[in-house]
Amino acid sequence: MSFNYLLRRTLQALPLLFLASLVVFLLIHITPGDPVRLMLGEQASDEQVAAVRARMGLDRSLPEQYLSFIGRALQGDLGTSIRAARPTAELIGLALPATLLLTAAALFLAVVIGLPVGILAALRPSSLFDNLALFLALLGQSIPSFWLGLTLISFIALRWRLLPTSGYGDWQHLVLPACSLAPFLAGLIIRITRTSFIEVLRQDYIRTAYAKGFALSPVVFRHALRNALLPIVTILGLQTGALLGGAVVTETVFGWPGVGQLAVNALSDRDYPVVQAVVLVSALIFIGINLLVDLAYSILDPRIRYQ
Amino acid sequence: MKKLINIVSLMILLSLILSLSPLQVLAQSEIACESDVVVQADDWLSKIAEKVYGDVTAYQAIADATNAKAAADNSYATIDNVNVIEPGWKLCIPATGEVEAMLQQSAAAQAASSDQELIVAIAQDIGALDIRKEGSAASFSLLRHIYEPLVWFDDGMQLYPLLAESWEQVDDTTMRFNLRQGVTFHNGNPFNAEAVKYSLDKVLDPNFPAWMNFALVDLVKEAKVIDEYTVDIVTVAPTPSLLWRLTLLDMVDPQYAETPEMDTRPNGTGPYKFVEFTPSQQFVMERNDDYWGDKSNFKRVTARIIPEAGTRLAALLAGEVQMINAVSPEMLAQINDSDTATVTTAPTARLVYVSIRNDRPPLDNPKMRQALNYAIDKQTIVDTILQDIAVVAKSPLPPSLRSARSDLAYPYDPEKAKQLLTEAGYAGEEIIFAVGAGRYPNDDQVGQAIAAYMQDVGINVKFEQGEWATFNTENRKGKESPFDAFFQGWSADALDPVLMLTFLFKSENTESRTSYANPAVDELISEAALTNDPAQLDSLLNEIQGIVWDDAPFIFMYIPKEVLGISSNLKGFSARPDEFFFFNDAYFAQ
């Protein structure tokens, strides 16, 4: 991957970021609901609400507010939360590690379970194992994570007291949320892996290898895997990007202080700076992940070259 | 391999069986009642305790004995909350010897709690750590352990002196406060009259987002420093409300409050000191061993933030936390079934109602609005949808407010409603009724029930449901509100009836809700705001409530209860009508 290519990709990302931030800015400012009125309560006088809004610069025109936001963002200042009176960067800085941890744990579980099962299913198509694997994959993708989370808490944490019900602390707090988030991903991975692998195994070069007398040896297997991984990596990249935006439902159920919770609370509070900052950061992360996926492509498939 | 699978399956089976077997309940020791007492009107537990034992603090012993007896014999009352007893309840009065034993036990338990930590779970995240900016009940409650006002309400809503030791009325509009001496903020700075003046001035400043500004700005003119520990607070006119309003004003350190740390590291005079706060995670405070007053029992209090109701409940039942707030009706059954948890409740100072646009025909006719009140079966809604976490409203004023009446009623009477509709000449005009869901427990279901009751008596109602913030903003447009009727509530902050009546029913303030205007009511409210004579105040408030009830600018629905889930061994703690919680007297029974 050449430096020129990286530079071009980065520059291409900028208009994307602008667009994302502009759309979100407009949407949240158009939605009825005033953060200051929400903060001060019903009884606050209109004079006080107006005065506080003026002090926070919320009475300026929308273009003025947007340009001010972008201007400061380019200098690294992501604004101050209206409700918490702290820099949004600080709030995101606290929430992001939690989300990263949960995402990594869920992905790890999903890959460790999904990949082998998907491959084995592909190697024995239409067998009992294959059908079972497909059934489990469907189950994983269909079970609502909300229900799964509460059920896990109800049995494992409450009835059997094996793990804590909620919160963020040591590895024990991570188990249930990760197990609640992983099934959907695992199901997806099983299905994509299986399909992708079956496709690859049907390719001419594999059949030629068989014809030449190679059984599914480790060498052939490695080649097949490399090719099969391409679509899997794509999907994983997209899912990771989505997860890093915060698995809101799981975070809410388990009281996991991640970016998803931060964003949802900020939306209810109409805390504009926080929402805008979260969107910007999430978009950046997503773009970064896409770049990593492309990098993985070029490693997996030597035919792919980026100019 | 097969053997391993067998062993594993056996283990799983075993653990399933074990988890399903019921826990043994330890038998309660028998309590003998020396006598029984039936509660009379105007009784409260400590009054009875004083009469029987000559000791005010023995009330807990009476409550415990009565609850123990009630488990076997339900002619005895069950006391959820030592501050809430009703006339007609039967109490068990244990023998004096037993009481002494109980008091000694509780004193020992309190001492034992002094090394312990209390962990609670709250539903909503805390925003800024500046108590003047944080209006949500849970956040305010926690910060009230760190900050203190001049005067406050105890758990029974009786006013008591805090940072002000005493006060006297110097003239019609001036109240002189004698401050407690030798009190310091946690950072060592002194508390004095300057701090009081600064704290008040800041809250009165309209540019500063203090949510309690509304309660003081029209009432208080200024504070005057007389000497280091004496301050005069001057009001705009004579008023009965000053002390109530002052319960919302916390004392802050003038130097510290101007620094940015004020939002992130609280610094007050209270019985607890701030330790740390991680947004969306937890808030931790520890006992202030240099506190000027009675030191709290718990060494440390941690508030965890758990937004999901089911998870919060699980944490309580698993013993991970010892108190939870925001208990919904669906959670009550599981808490009551549990051996380790229970609830404490109190009727709040909040009225939930449906505001009606009094300026829009046909709703401008009082008979129409009265018809709406008769059309709805509020008791059934409270019993079924709300499962008793509310009581039907018997006045525009919630019961914990001074002079609140309890004799007003709109019983469910669909025939009468239809009759009134006919008399009002209702011709089938469409009434748009909206609920901004998510604000009150089961408000969506209550709203749907109300719409159905309206339809039953022949009202052409269009029901709309949406998100609270959005719909509320729309409704606040007042005359241009897209809704003819809107489901909402009002909290009587500082328990001040004059404040509540002024905001809800004085014509200059009603536009955003109802545009209700009754000049007689306006005049009476103005009079009440200027009356320092308690008897006259009572009589005026009485009259206002009667008129407003008949005019029916609202559909008066219900008074929610504050419901807190607590561990069964948490004592010295109960739910409060002002919806705050306070752990100062709490301890674990052994």
Interface residues (C-beta under 8 A of the other chain):
Chain A: T31 P32 G33 D34 V36 R37 L38 M39 L40 G41 E42 Q43 A44 S45 E47 Q48 A51 V52 R55 S81 R83 A84 A85 R86 L91 L94 A95 L150 I153 S154 F155 A157 L158 R159 W160 R161 P164 T165 S166 G167 Y168 T252 V253 F254 G255 P257 Q261 L262 N265 S268 D269 R270
Chain B: S15 S19 D125 G127 A128 D130 K133 G135 P206 N207 F208 P209 W211 N213 F214 A215 V217 D263 T264 T278 P279 S280 Q281 Q282 R304 I305 I306 P307 E308 G310 T311 A314 A315 L317 A318 E320 A469 T470 N472 T473 E474 W490 D493 F503
